Amino acid sequence: MAENLPALNDVYPLAHEQIESYRRDGFVLLRGVLSADEVAAYRPALVNAVHEHARPRQEQKKIDDYSDIFLQVTNLWQRSEAARRFVLARRFARIAAELMGVQGVRLYHDQALFKPPGGKRTPWHQDQIYWPLDMANTITMWMPLVDAPRAMGTMTFAAGSHREGLCGDLIISDAADEFYRQLIAERKYPLVGYDLRAGDATFHAGHLLHCAEPNTTRRTREVMTVIYYADGARITEPHNDYQRVDMEVFFPGQLPGEIAASPLNPLLYTAERDER
């Protein structure tokens, strides 16, 4: 029962060095954001919800079909009480706010990204190209629900590439992958990846170049992601069809120029509450 799941509202303490590392490199690895017991409690409910609600891409209102890369379910928090407790967790949101150095964060959306055995490589890309927001204070938590060695297709980051802003109007594709490969080589960005344990999490900036290798193991890479943005961000005029779709789906009823705060974007953390 969801009401018996552990609350995730306490503080995960961040060291100054971890915050500085995120701001310098555009990403950080945090070990044990969920304990083993917490993973054991949440994982069955999350996995069941993913398989129950996985649908064809047309029903998910997605432009592209990434089914050869992973099983993808968006806004799982609206479909499962367990997912709601996980995605809206104050523990995670506070980490996002402290890493970005902002007073509060709102939910953009969550995504379950389950890469099965044989799941293909995820090309180099920047998340921010999809998001119609007027600021760079965006961040994604990427957390495996199972132990995830690099062979399972964990993330590889191009350290420092977030400082470039958008490097081009390129969505996930083979052409973008080749373009970014060359750019990374030319600018000599260090490439960093990790073996992760269940409950570890990486946090990365929206402008950071990143990819994920294929899953060459015999087990599905079960990952939950949560995307946050700084409270106060405004919706921009969409610059491509992907941003237009995101505006319609994730900011329903809102228009460019408005504060991005639809009912789908709850305020998950604000430092003001800690000061009371």
C-alpha positions, 0 to 999 in steps of 0.5 A: 500500500502506498501509504506504507511507503517511507516518506522522502521528506528529510534532508540529504546533506550536500557538501560544499564540494558537491555543490561546487562540482555540479556548478563547475562540471554541470553534473554530480553523482550523489551516492545513496540518495535512497537507502537500500530499504527505501529502494526495496519499498518503492521499486516494486510499485514503480516497476508495476506502474511503468508496465501498467501505463506504458502506451504507444507513443501517440497516446503519450503525445510524443513526437519521436519513437524511442522504443528501440532505446527504452520503454518510456512513461512520462508523468507517472506521478499522475498515474500511481500514488507510489510514483506521486510520493517518489516524484514529489519527494521533498528530499530530491527537490531540495537537492535540486534547489541547492545544487542550482542555488535557487530558492525554490523548484517546480516539477517539469515532469518525470520520466521512467526510462527502462532500457531492456537488454539489447536497448540501443545507445542514447545519442549525445544531446542537450535536454534544454532544446526541448524545453520552452523556458526562459532560464538555464536553471533546470536540472534532471535527477537520474536514479536507477532502481537496480544496480547499474554498471556502465554496461547497462547503459548509464550516463556519460557526461561531457564535463563543462559543456553546460557553460556553452548554452545551446550548441545547436538546434539539434534533437536526439538523432544520429546527425546530432550525435555526430555533430556533438561528438566532433564538438566534444573532441574539438573542445576537449571536454572530459568524458565522465561516467559511473557504475551506479548502485540502486538509489544512487543518483546523478543530477545534471544541468539542462544544457549539459551534453550527455549520452548513454551506452547500449544495455549489453547486460541481461537485465533491464536498466530501470531508471526514474528521472525527475526534471526540475526548474527554478520557481519563477521561470517563464514560458518562452515562445516555442522555437521548434515543434518539440518545445511547442508540444512540451508547452501544450502537454506540460504547461496546459492552458498557459501561454508564452510570457506567463510564469510556468506554473500550471497544475502539472508543475507543483512547487516542490521545495522552497527555502522559505519553508525551512526558515519558518 
